[in-house]
Amino acid sequence: MNKLLVLQSDFGLADGAVAAMSGVAHEVDVDLKIYNLTHDITPYNIWEASYRLYQSVQFWPRGTTFVSVVDPGVGSSRKSVVALTSAGHYVVTPDNGTLTHLKKFIGIEAVREIGESLRRKEAEYSHTFHGRDIFAYIGAKLASGQMTFEEVGNEYPVDLIQEVEVGKVEITENSIKGNIDILDVRFGSLWTNISREDFLSMGFKYGDWVEVIIKNGPTLVYNNRIRFGKSFADVYVSEQIIYVNSLFKMAVAINQGNFARAYSIGTGIHWTIEFKKVD
């Protein structure tokens, strides 16, 4: 193991929850290098937790251990697991859908259920902070090399892990339609599930004007023409742009503005976006 431990949660930093997780990890091995992926996941939003893992895990060295705790079912019968990705990363998390994007886009080689006897002894007295007593603790054991993947517990079939619904991309003769998966939160850009390859297969080229249609369920929220560019510098400040984001998916933004806020755009399976050829 490389002693790298990366934490993600919906806890925020307003209290001591994240510090407690880090403290438990250092109690296991004071030499661990602990980093924060984010602790600003929208409370209880499993989809967002899954996506942020997909956004980040693939860029860390092989052998890095991730702990993701967005756990509205804490203390229930949901399983606690460690997943081994096809790229050699470990993810310690509740089995509640958090592994969806890694399974679909990165690949999961194996999953093991965390054995009851491996948890911190204090876990038997309180059942509401598994982030500290199970996930951070087991993550630290793995990252430090004090525990092997095989010692975590019994193997659990990858096909049986819980998954959240992922939108599909629909291609017609003159348009391509998908979902708004998530926001580039700080800047309000819309990140879609439409890949660069599928978008370009429609014949779109840099500089083209593209009709963009955004709906929330059946309700039309936005309809306008936007230029397809390489970067924000291809349009004026306050002008809208279609671009390829850092995960090679299509995105929509306002140069030095906030698209989501300007048009009250949300994310999720009910939010659709269509790119249509302009005659």
N, C-alpha and C positions, 0 to 999 in steps of 0.2 A: 504494500500500500504506500501511497505517496504522502500521507499525513495531511491531505487537503480535505477540509470539511466545509461544505457550502450549505447555508441555512435559508429556508424560505418559509414564510407563514403569513397569516392574516392578522397577526397580533399587534402590528404597529410598534412604535418605539416610545409610547407615552408612559409605559409602566415597566416593570422589571422582568416580564416574561421572557423576552429574548435574551437578556443578560443571564437569567437562570439557566436557559438552555446552553448557552456558551460556557457557563460555569461548570455545569455537569460534564460537558465535553472535556474541558481542561482538567477536571478532577480525574478523568480517565487517563489523559495524557497531556501534560502541561505544554508539550512541544507541538501539539497540533496547530496547524495554520487554519484559522476559522474565518470564513468570509460570508457576507450576506448577499444572497441573490436579490431578494426583496422581502420586506415585511409589511408591504402596503397592498397586498392582495385584498380586493374587496371582501369584506367579511362573508364567510361561508361559500365563496364563489369557487367551486371545484374546477369549473371550466377554465377560469383564469389561471388557477394554479397549474393546471395541466399545460396550458399554452406557454406560460413563462418558463417552465422546465424545458419545453421544446425549444424555446428561443435561446436558452443559455447552455444547457448541458453539453451539447455537441461541440462547444468551443473550449471545453476544459480538458486537461490531460487525461489520458486513459488511467483508470484506477481512482479517480476522484469520487468521493462519497457525497451525495446530496441528501439532505433531510428536508422534506416538504410536509408542512403541517397546516392544512386547511381541512378541518375535521369537525363538521357539524354533527357527526354521529359519534363523537368521543364517548367512550364508556359503554357503547352498545356492542352488538354482536359482530360489527364489521371487523374485518381482519386487519392485523398489522403485518406489513410485508417488507421485504427487501427485493428489489428488482435489479437484475443485471442486464444492462443494455447490450445491444450487439456491438457497440463501440467500446465496451469495457468500463462503463460507469456504473456505480451503485446508487440506487435511490431508495431511501428509507421513508415509508409513507403509509398512511392508511389506505386500504384498498377500497376506494370510493369513487374512482374515475380519474384520479390525479395522474394516472399513467397513460391515459388515452392517447395523447399526441406523441409521446415517446414510442408507444407501441406501433402507431400508424406510420410515423414518418422517420423514426430512427431504427426501431426494431428492439424487441425485448427477447433476450436469449433464455432467461430463466427467472423464476420467482420463488422465494422461500418465505414461509410464514414464520414470524418471530415467535419462538417458543416461550411459553409462560414463565419458565424458570430463569430466563435470561434478563428479565426486566429488573430495574432497580427495586429493592425491597420495599421502598416507600410507596411504590405504585399500588400496593394492596390496600393502602389506607385512603387514598383519594383516586377517583376515577375520572378526573376532569382535566388533568395536565399530562396527557400522554406525550406531548411534545417534549417535555423535559424528562419524564420518567421512563419512556420507552424509546422514542424516535431519536432524540439527541444522544441518549446513552448508547444505544446500539450503533448509531452512526459513528460515534467516537471510537467504539470498540473496533469497528471495521476499518475506519480511516487510519487508526494507529497500528493495525496489524495484530491486535490482541485477539481478534476473532476472524475466522475465515467465513466466506460466504456459505460454505457447506455446514458450518456450525450454527448458523442462524436458526435453522429449524427445517421442518419437512418441506420438500419441494411441492410447489403449488402450480397446477397447469396454467400456462400463460393464457390459454383460451378462456379461462374462467375468471380472469380479473375483470373488475367492474369498469365500464366505459361510459362516458357521456356521449351524447349524439353529436356527430360531426357532419356539417353540411356538405352537400354534393355540388359539383360544378356542372352546369348544363350549357352545352354548346349548340347553337343553331347556325343557320346559314349566314346570318348577319349580326349575331350577338353572342356574348358569353355572360353567363349569370352565375353568381355565387353568393356567399355570405360575408358579412362584416364580422370577422372573427374577434377582433380586439382593437384597442386603440394604442397608438403611440402616445401614452397617457399625457405626458407633460405638454405635448404640442398639439394634441387633438387630431392627429392624422388617422385615417381609417385604414386598417390593415385587413385585407380580404383573404379568402382561401383560394383565390385564383392564382395559379402559378404563372410565372413569366412565360414559360413555354406554351401553355395553353392560350394565353393572351396573344402572344406573337403569332400563333397558328392562325389567328383570324386575319392576319395581314396588316395589323397595325404597325406603323413606323413612327420613329421619333419625329415630333413636329405635327403629327396628325391631330385633328380635332375629333374627339370621341364623345358621343352622347352618353351621359351617365344618368341612370334611373335608380333611385334608392327608395325602398319601401319598408315599412314596418308592418309585417303581415300583408293585408290587402291595401293598406293606406299608403298613398303616394306621399313621400316626404320631400323628395328633391328630384328635379329633372333639369339638366342643363348640359351645355357642351363644354368640355375641358380639354386642354392640350396635353398630349403625352410627351413627357420630357425625361431627360437623363437625371437632372438634378433640379433643385429649387431655383438655381441661377438661370434656368431656361425661361422663367416667367418673372414678371414684375412683382414687387412686394404687394401683398394683398390679393394677388391673382391665384387662381386655383390650378392644380397640376395633378396629373396621373403619373406615377413613377413606380419603379421596382424597388421594394424595400430591402432591408438587410437579410431577410430570409428568402429572397427571390420570389416574393409574392407581390401582387399588384396592390398599390395603395393610392389613396387620394388625400391631398393636403391643400392648405392655403399657405403660400409662402409668407412666413413670419406672422401667421394667424392660426386660428384654432377652428378647423372644419367642423368637428363634432359639436362644439359649443355654438358655433354660428348657425347651424341648422338643426340643433337638438337631435343629433344622430346617436343611436345606441348600438349595442353589439349583441350578437347571439344568433341562434338558429332562425329567429323570426325576422331578422334584419337582412334583407337581400339587396344586392347591388348588381346592376346590369351594365355592361359596356357594349355600346351599339355603334355600328358603322354609320357614318354620316354620309348621306348621298351627295 
